[in-house]
Amino acid sequence: MAVDFEIEEVSEGESPAVQKAFAAFDPAVIEDLVDAAFRYMKVSSSTELSIAVVGVEEMERIHLEWMNLPGPTDVMSFPMDELEPGTEEEPTEGVLGDIILCPAVAAAQAENAGHSTLDEYCLLTVHGILHCLGFDHATAEEEAEMFGIQRTILEQFLGRAAPVETRF
């Protein structure tokens, strides 16, 4: 599996909460999670995925540029090869795309939901993967399908109940 991580350096002037949020990101856990999600969705282990961990300012910039929405968000997904889930016989492969995570937002959501920041990173990573595979949650039906798959992947990976999703 080809997961490429790009983690922004945290400036010394950042608040202790933001520093702690960045420190909670564990590339080894996330790489294992991506592997589990790829297996579940029948995505070839040779498929490429990039995960960036960025600060509030960078996420605000990207959110405004790509969604025309002000302020930071928790996760953004940028599919590349428009891949879809594969099958046992034909796992999908190619370049899945890019997922961008914002630690400050993730940590705040984790605290509000009552779970760890690492759990929130896991939730957001699977959410991003599913978006890159063409899933969405614009309608109640789409949300039920996407969040159901998301919960199943997380529960299998974590070996316990999945963290609670943030809904806007």
Secondary structure, DSSP 8 states (H G I E B T S, - for coil): -EEEEEE----TTS-HHHHHHHHT--HHHHHHHHHHHHHHHTB-TT-EEEEEE--HHHHHHHHHHHH---S--SEEEEESS------SSS-B-SEEEEEEE-HHHHHHHHHHHTS-HHHHHHHHHHHHHHHHTT---SSHHHHHHHHHHHHHHHHHHHTS--------
